[in-house]
Amino acid sequence: MEDPQRISVNDHISDLLREADSRRAERLARESRQPHTGPAVAGGRAGDHPPARVRLGHWLIDLGTTVAGTSPDHNEGATGRAA
């Protein structure tokens, strides 16, 4: 049986991941209505890799789950997320 604090942390992380997925879906829907005019970067378009804030967010989630003693699953509830 898990202790209440670990359950609370896992629930909070799941909530944050679901919120991120919904915001991502909203952003993708908004971007699909507008033509892409963003700058190109060396090696491809600017959207070829996750933005720094997404990488930082994943790092923070990994840190939190390490402290909580759980194993992270970034794909939990993530529809359409690239591996």
Secondary structure by P-SEA (a helix, b strand, c coil): cccaaaaaaaaaaaaaaaaaaaaaaaaaaaaaaccccccccccccccccccaaaaaaaaaaaaaaaaaccccccccccccccc
